[in-house]
């Protein structure tokens, strides 16, 4: 969207944003463990990082949130024991998520799944700045957490958010698509970072009661899609990475005096 159109609509957009925040239902982050182990077989270490969509706002339990659906499906499809950790907080932009991880480093991980972006749009972070923050986040996870693969979920279709009035919904949707396309283009230039497109239906029956956060059907769809991508598209890479790590460790053990 052109800057001129945004400037023209800005008085109305600001007024709508203020009214929307005032009438929005404040939902808590759900109860439940934020780390654990599920499945059987060789270990696969999974880190989930993000904002309210990663934290599971909109459902009552982590079992019904992204982490629950993702970890259970991944363990089933991969035939592995998934050791997982969730580091997420409502309201985070990508840059703020990186600051959170730097302040409290995560456990080591083989794969990191990132669910961020809506707050970049809400806070009017440019798509280029958001991509630069994602680059920094991916580099941190690769080098500090040891993640071999960093998987980004897509931005949701904000033009379908029931809570948002028009034209705010239309503007937010255009911005979200621009951010998502920029993220996909950047991820395509790397062999360790992935953007996973996921088609979701956002409607009153699939969203949380606030009309802004996902409901259980959306979390289930996203968790299963991300798990399927990791277990199938990345399966050989994960097998090779883990097998190499085991071989190196065994060789080191055998050569010790």
C-alpha positions in Angstrom: 0.0 0.0 0.0 1.3 3.5 -0.9 2.3 5.9 1.9 -0.1 8.5 0.4 -3.1 6.2 0.9 -2.1 5.4 4.5 -1.6 9.1 5.2 -5.0 9.9 3.7 -6.7 7.2 5.9 -4.5 7.7 9.0 -7.0 9.8 11.1 -9.7 7.1 10.6 -7.2 4.2 11.1 -5.9 5.6 14.3 -9.4 6.2 15.6 -10.4 2.6 14.7 -7.3 1.2 16.3 -7.9 3.0 19.6 -11.6 1.9 19.7 -10.6 -1.7 18.8 -8.1 -1.9 21.6 -10.6 -0.5 24.1 -13.3 -3.1 23.2 -11.0 -6.1 22.7 -11.4 -8.9 25.2 -8.1 -9.4 27.1 -7.3 -13.1 27.0 -4.7 -14.7 29.2 -1.9 -17.0 28.1 -3.1 -20.6 28.6 -2.1 -22.9 31.5 0.2 -25.9 30.9 3.8 -26.9 30.6 6.2 -24.9 28.4 8.7 -27.7 28.1 8.5 -31.5 28.0 9.0 -34.7 26.1 6.6 -36.6 23.9 7.0 -39.7 21.8 9.5 -42.5 21.5 12.6 -43.1 19.4 15.8 -41.0 18.8 15.7 -37.5 20.4 14.7 -34.4 18.4 15.2 -31.1 20.2 12.5 -28.6 19.3 12.4 -24.9 20.3 9.2 -22.8 19.7 9.6 -19.0 19.9 7.1 -16.3 19.4 4.3 -14.0 20.4 0.8 -14.7 21.6 0.2 -17.1 18.8 3.1 -19.2 20.0 2.1 -18.8 23.6 -1.4 -20.1 22.8 -3.6 -17.1 23.6 -7.1 -18.0 22.7 -7.3 -21.5 24.2 -7.3 -22.7 27.8 -4.4 -25.2 27.7 -1.1 -25.7 26.0 -2.4 -29.1 24.8 -4.9 -27.2 22.6 -2.4 -24.5 21.5 0.3 -24.5 18.8 2.9 -26.3 21.1 0.6 -29.2 21.9 -0.5 -29.9 18.3 2.9 -29.4 16.9 4.8 -31.6 19.3 2.3 -34.5 19.3 2.1 -34.5 15.5 5.8 -34.2 15.1 6.5 -37.1 17.4 3.9 -39.3 15.6 5.1 -38.5 12.1 8.8 -38.5 12.7 9.0 -41.6 15.0 11.1 -39.6 17.4 11.1 -38.4 21.0 10.5 -34.7 20.8 12.2 -32.8 23.6 10.6 -29.3 23.4 10.8 -25.9 24.9 8.4 -23.0 24.4 9.6 -19.4 24.8 6.9 -17.0 23.9 5.1 -13.9 25.3 2.1 -12.0 24.1 2.8 -8.7 22.4 6.3 -9.4 21.2 7.7 -8.0 17.9 10.4 -10.0 16.2 13.1 -7.6 17.6 11.6 -8.0 21.1 11.6 -11.8 20.8 15.3 -11.7 20.0 16.0 -9.5 23.0 14.1 -11.9 25.2 16.2 -14.8 24.0 19.4 -12.9 24.5 18.4 -12.1 28.0 17.5 -15.7 28.8 19.1 -18.1 26.3 17.1 -21.1 25.2 18.1 -24.7 25.6 20.0 -26.3 22.6 17.7 -27.3 19.8 17.9 -29.1 16.5 14.9 -27.3 15.0 13.5 -23.9 15.9 9.9 -22.9 15.0 9.1 -19.2 15.0 5.6 -17.7 15.1 5.9 -13.9 14.9 4.9 -11.0 12.8 1.4 -9.7 13.7 2.9 -7.3 16.3 5.4 -6.1 13.7 2.4 -5.1 11.6 0.4 -3.7 14.5 3.4 -1.6 15.6 4.0 -0.4 12.0 7.5 -2.0 11.7 8.5 -1.9 8.1 8.7 -5.2 6.2 12.4 -4.6 5.6 13.1 -3.9 9.3 11.1 -7.0 10.2 13.1 -9.2 7.8 16.3 -7.8 9.2 15.1 -8.7 12.7 14.3 -12.2 11.5 17.8 -12.5 10.0 19.3 -11.6 13.4 16.9 -14.0 15.1 17.8 -16.9 12.8 21.5 -16.2 13.2 21.2 -16.2 17.0 19.3 -19.5 16.9 21.7 -21.1 14.5 24.9 -20.1 16.4 23.7 -19.7 20.0 21.1 -22.5 20.2 22.7 -24.8 17.6 19.5 -25.1 15.6 20.2 -26.7 12.2 16.9 -25.5 10.8 14.9 -22.4 11.6 11.2 -22.7 10.4 9.0 -19.6 10.2 5.3 -19.9 10.2 3.5 -17.5 7.9 1.8 -14.3 9.0 -2.0 -14.9 9.3 -4.5 -13.3 6.9 -5.2 -10.3 9.0 -7.8 -9.1 6.4 -10.0 -11.9 7.8 -9.7 -11.0 11.5 -13.3 -10.6 12.8 -12.3 -8.0 15.4 -10.9 -5.5 13.0 -13.3 -3.0 11.3 -12.9 -1.8 7.8 -10.8 -0.1 6.5 -8.4 -1.0 9.3 -8.8 -4.7 8.5 -8.0 -4.1 4.8 -4.9 -2.1 5.6 -3.7 -4.6 8.2 -4.2 -7.4 5.7 -2.2 -5.6 3.0 0.6 -5.0 5.4 0.6 -8.6 6.7 0.8 -9.9 3.1 3.7 -7.6 2.3 5.5 -8.8 5.5 4.8 -12.5 4.7 6.0 -12.2 1.1 9.2 -10.4 2.2 9.8 -13.2 4.8 9.3 -15.9 2.1 11.6 -14.2 -0.4 14.4 -13.9 2.2 14.0 -17.5 3.5 14.2 -18.8 -0.1 17.8 -17.4 -0.3 19.0 -19.7 2.6 19.4 -23.4 3.0 18.8 -23.4 6.8 15.8 -21.2 7.1 12.3 -22.0 5.9 9.0 -20.3 5.4 6.0 -22.6 5.5 2.8 -21.4 3.8 -0.3 -22.5 5.6 -3.9 -21.9 4.4 -6.2 -21.3 7.3 -9.8 -20.2 7.5 -10.3 -17.4 10.0 -13.9 -17.1 10.9 -15.9 -16.7 14.2 -16.1 -20.5 14.5 -12.3 -21.0 14.3 -11.1 -17.9 16.1 -10.9 -17.1 19.8 -13.7 -15.1 21.4 -11.8 -11.9 21.0 -11.9 -12.2 17.2 -8.2 -11.5 17.0 -6.3 -14.6 18.3 -6.5 -18.2 16.9 -8.9 -20.7 18.3 -8.2 -24.4 18.7 -9.0 -25.3 15.0 -6.5 -22.8 13.8 -3.8 -23.9 16.2 -4.5 -27.5 15.2 -4.2 -26.7 11.5 -0.9 -24.8 12.0 0.7 -27.2 14.4 -0.1 -30.2 12.1 1.2 -28.3 9.0 4.4 -27.3 10.6 5.0 -30.8 12.0 4.3 -32.3 8.6 6.8 -30.0 7.0 9.5 -30.8 9.6 8.9 -34.6 9.5 8.7 -34.9 5.7 10.5 -32.0 3.9 13.3 -31.8 6.5 13.4 -35.5 7.5 16.5 -36.5 5.6 18.4 -33.3 6.7 17.4 -33.9 10.3 18.5 -37.6 10.1 21.8 -36.6 8.6 22.4 -33.9 11.2 21.6 -36.1 14.1 23.5 -39.1 12.7 26.6 -37.0 12.1 26.4 -35.6 15.6 26.2 -39.1 17.0 29.1 -40.3 14.8 31.3 -37.4 15.9 30.5 -38.0 19.5 31.2 -41.7 19.2 34.4 -41.1 17.4 35.5 -38.6 20.0 34.7 -41.1 22.8 36.6 -43.9 21.1 39.7 -41.8 20.6 39.9 -40.5 24.1 42.9 -41.9 26.1 
